[in-house]
Amino acid sequence: MRKLLPATALPAALLGTLLATMPPALPAAAQVASQGGASQGSTSQGGAPEAPGVLTPAQRAEVVAVLRQALRDDPSILRDALAAMEVAAQRDREQASRAAIAANRDALLRDPESPVRGNPQGSVTVVEFFDARCGYCKSMQPAMDQLLRSNRNVRLVMKDLPILGPNSVLASRALLAAQRQGKYDALYDALLRLRTDPNEAVLRAEAERVGLDWARLRRDMDDPAIARRIENNLRLARNLGIEGTPALVIGDRLIPGAVDLATLEAAVAEASR
C-alpha cells in the first residue's frame, strides 16, 4: 500500500492548504502554522529570537502530529487539498495567459503578414497556431471550416508553428511562400488532408496540383524573410506559453489542443460579448 508522505516533506503550499481544511479546534501550534507561523518577535526555547513566520521545533512536531492524525481519520483531506491546489494553479495559469495575450496583442491580431482565412473584416478574431504535420490540427480542421462557413463574423489568423521536425519547417515555408501567389488557403487545405509526410516531392506534387508555380515557390521558400516569419511565430508562441499544436487564442483566452465545433462556437460567442 502506498504510504502518505510525512507532513515535513509536503510543499509549503500543500501544508497551508491542508491546515485550511482542518477542524476549527486546532492545537496552538497548528493555529500558528495556519496563520503563517510564529508571531512577530517570538523566541525559541533557548531564548534566541525566532524569525517571523518560523515554527519552533516543538511547534513543528505538534503540527506534524495533527496532520498525521487528521489524515488517518480522513484521508480525503489530502485529496481535497490537492484538488484545491490544482484549482488555484489553474487560476494562476489563466491569469498569466491573459496577461501574455494582452502584452502580445499586436503580434496576434495586427501582423500584416499573417495569412487570414474567413472574413478579413470579421468582428471576432481567432488565432490558430498549427503545424501542417500535426494530427490533432488535421482532426480539428473540419470543425474550424464549419465555424467559418456558419459564422461570417470570424476572422481566422493563421500562425504557422513548425515544431514536429524538418518536414514541418519545409511545409511552413511552402505555405508562406504560397501566400505570395495567392494560394495559401489552397495549399493549406491540401496539406492538412495529406496522410503522408510532406517531403519535398510531396510538396511539389501538391503545389502543382493546386496551381502554384513550383519554381517560384521553391525560390521563395528559401527567402530569409520567410524564415524570419517562422521564427517570429515561434517566439510569439514561447511568449504565450504555448507548448504544442494546435493552440487557439480567442478573445483573452488561450485554448490548448484540438476542440470540437461546440467549443469553438462557445468561445467565439464569449469573445463577441
C-alpha positions in Angstrom: 0.0 0.0 0.0 1.3 3.4 -0.9 2.3 5.4 2.1 1.4 9.1 2.6 4.3 11.4 2.7 5.2 12.7 6.1 4.0 16.2 6.6 7.5 17.5 6.8 8.0 16.5 3.2 4.9 18.3 1.9 5.4 21.5 0.0 4.6 24.7 1.9 1.6 25.4 -0.3 0.2 22.0 0.3 0.8 22.2 4.0 -1.1 25.5 4.2 -4.0 24.0 2.2 -4.1 21.0 4.5 -4.2 23.2 7.5 -7.0 25.2 6.0 -9.1 22.0 5.8 -8.6 21.1 9.4 -11.3 21.4 12.0 -11.5 24.7 13.8 -10.4 23.4 17.2 -6.7 23.1 16.4 -3.8 22.8 18.8 -2.0 26.1 19.3 0.9 25.2 17.1 -1.4 24.3 14.2 -3.2 27.6 14.6 0.1 29.4 14.4 1.1 27.5 11.2 -2.3 28.2 9.6 -1.7 31.9 10.3 1.7 31.9 8.7 4.0 30.8 11.5 5.2 32.1 14.8 4.2 35.6 15.8 6.5 38.6 15.4 9.3 38.7 17.9 8.7 35.2 19.4 11.7 33.4 20.9 12.9 29.8 20.9 13.2 27.7 24.0 16.8 28.7 24.2 15.9 32.4 24.3 17.1 33.3 20.8 14.6 35.3 18.7 12.6 33.3 16.2 12.3 34.7 12.7 8.7 35.8 11.9 6.8 33.0 10.3 9.0 30.2 11.5 7.8 27.4 13.8 9.9 26.2 16.7 10.9 22.5 16.6 8.2 21.8 19.3 5.5 23.6 17.3 6.6 21.8 14.1 6.3 18.4 15.7 2.9 19.3 17.0 1.7 20.3 13.5 3.1 17.1 12.1 1.2 15.1 14.7 -2.0 16.9 14.0 -1.7 16.4 10.2 -0.8 12.7 10.6 -3.8 12.1 12.8 -6.1 14.0 10.6 -5.0 12.1 7.5 -5.5 8.8 9.4 -9.0 9.9 10.4 -10.0 11.2 7.0 -7.6 10.5 4.1 -9.9 12.6 1.8 -8.4 15.7 3.3 -5.3 15.2 1.2 -7.4 14.6 -1.9 -9.3 17.8 -1.3 -6.1 19.8 -0.6 -4.6 18.6 -3.8 -7.8 19.5 -5.7 -7.8 23.0 -4.1 -4.1 23.5 -5.1 -4.9 22.5 -8.7 -7.8 24.9 -8.9 -5.5 27.7 -7.6 -2.8 26.7 -10.0 -5.2 26.7 -12.9 -6.5 30.2 -11.9 -2.9 31.4 -11.8 -2.2 29.9 -15.3 -5.3 31.6 -16.7 -4.3 35.0 -15.2 -0.7 34.6 -16.6 -2.1 33.6 -20.0 -4.5 36.6 -20.2 -1.6 38.9 -19.3 0.6 37.4 -22.0 -2.2 37.7 -24.6 -2.6 41.4 -23.7 1.1 42.0 -23.9 1.3 40.4 -27.4 -2.0 41.6 -28.8 -0.5 43.5 -31.8 1.6 40.4 -32.9 -1.5 38.2 -32.5 -4.1 40.4 -34.2 -2.4 43.0 -36.3 0.6 41.4 -38.0 0.0 42.4 -41.7 2.0 39.4 -42.9 -0.1 36.7 -41.2 -2.4 34.8 -43.5 -6.1 35.3 -42.8 -8.9 32.9 -43.5 -12.6 33.5 -43.1 -13.7 37.2 -43.2 -10.7 39.5 -43.1 -13.0 42.2 -41.7 -14.7 39.9 -39.1 -15.5 41.3 -35.7 -14.1 38.3 -33.8 -10.6 37.2 -34.4 -9.4 33.6 -33.8 -5.7 33.0 -33.9 -4.6 29.4 -34.7 -1.1 28.1 -34.1 -0.7 24.9 -36.1 1.8 22.5 -37.6 0.9 21.1 -41.0 2.0 17.7 -39.9 0.1 17.7 -36.6 -2.6 15.0 -36.5 -4.6 17.0 -33.9 -4.6 20.0 -36.2 -5.8 17.9 -39.0 -8.6 16.4 -36.8 -9.8 19.9 -35.9 -9.8 21.3 -39.4 -13.4 20.2 -40.3 -14.7 21.9 -37.2 -12.8 25.1 -37.9 -14.0 25.1 -41.5 -17.6 24.6 -40.4 -17.2 27.5 -38.0 -16.0 29.8 -40.8 -18.9 28.7 -43.0 -21.6 29.2 -40.3 -20.2 32.4 -38.8 -19.3 35.1 -41.3 -18.0 37.4 -38.5 -15.0 35.2 -37.7 -11.5 36.3 -38.9 -9.1 33.4 -38.6 -5.4 34.4 -38.3 -3.0 31.6 -39.2 0.3 31.2 -37.3 2.5 28.5 -38.8 4.3 26.8 -36.0 6.6 24.0 -37.3 7.5 22.1 -34.2 7.5 18.5 -35.4 10.7 18.3 -37.4 12.4 19.4 -40.6 9.5 18.5 -42.9 7.2 20.6 -40.7 9.6 23.6 -41.4 9.6 22.7 -45.1 5.7 22.7 -45.1 5.6 26.0 -43.3 8.0 27.6 -45.7 5.9 26.3 -48.6 2.7 27.7 -47.1 4.1 31.1 -46.5 5.7 31.2 -50.0 2.3 30.1 -51.5 0.8 33.2 -49.9 2.8 35.3 -52.3 1.0 33.6 -55.2 -2.4 34.0 -53.5 -2.7 30.2 -52.9 -2.2 29.9 -49.1 -5.6 28.6 -48.5 -5.5 26.1 -51.3 -2.1 24.6 -50.2 -3.2 24.7 -46.6 -6.3 22.6 -47.4 -4.2 20.2 -49.5 -1.5 19.7 -46.8 -4.0 19.2 -44.0 -5.7 16.5 -46.0 -2.4 14.6 -46.5 -1.9 11.3 -44.8 1.7 11.1 -45.9 4.7 13.1 -44.8 5.1 16.4 -46.7 8.6 15.9 -48.0 9.8 18.0 -51.0 8.5 15.6 -53.6 5.0 15.5 -52.0 5.1 19.3 -51.6 5.8 19.8 -55.3 3.0 17.5 -56.3 0.5 19.2 -54.1 1.7 22.7 -55.0 1.4 21.9 -58.8 -2.0 20.3 -58.2 -3.4 23.5 -56.7 -1.9 25.7 -59.5 1.2 27.0 -57.9 4.4 27.9 -59.9 6.8 25.4 -58.3 10.0 27.1 -59.5 8.9 30.4 -58.0 7.6 28.7 -54.9 10.8 26.9 -54.3 12.9 30.1 -54.6 10.6 31.9 -52.2 10.8 29.1 -49.7 14.5 29.9 -49.3 13.9 33.6 -48.8 15.3 34.7 -45.4 12.2 36.8 -44.9 10.1 33.5 -44.8 12.5 32.1 -42.2 12.1 35.3 -40.1 8.4 35.0 -40.1 8.6 31.4 -38.8 11.0 32.5 -36.1 8.6 35.3 -35.1 5.8 32.8 -34.8 8.0 30.5 -32.6 9.0 33.4 -30.4 5.3 34.5 -30.1 4.3 31.0 -29.1 7.0 30.9 -26.4 5.9 34.3 -25.1 2.3 32.9 -24.7 3.5 29.7 -23.1 2.3 27.6 -26.0 3.8 24.1 -25.8 2.1 22.2 -28.6 -0.3 22.4 -31.6 -3.0 23.2 -32.2 -3.4 26.2 -29.9 -6.0 28.9 -30.2 -6.3 32.4 -29.0 -9.9 33.6 -28.9 -10.5 36.9 -27.1 -8.4 36.8 -23.9 -8.4 33.0 -23.7 -5.7 30.6 -24.7 -7.2 27.2 -25.7 -4.6 24.4 -26.0 -5.3 21.3 -28.0 -7.9 20.3 -30.6 -11.5 21.2 -29.7 -14.9 20.5 -31.3 -17.3 22.8 -33.1 -19.4 23.4 -30.0 -16.4 24.6 -28.0 -15.3 26.9 -30.9 -18.8 28.4 -31.1 -19.0 29.0 -27.4 -15.5 30.6 -27.3 -16.4 32.9 -30.2 -19.7 33.8 -28.6 -18.0 34.7 -25.4 -15.4 36.8 -27.2 -18.2 38.6 -29.0 -19.8 39.9 -25.8 
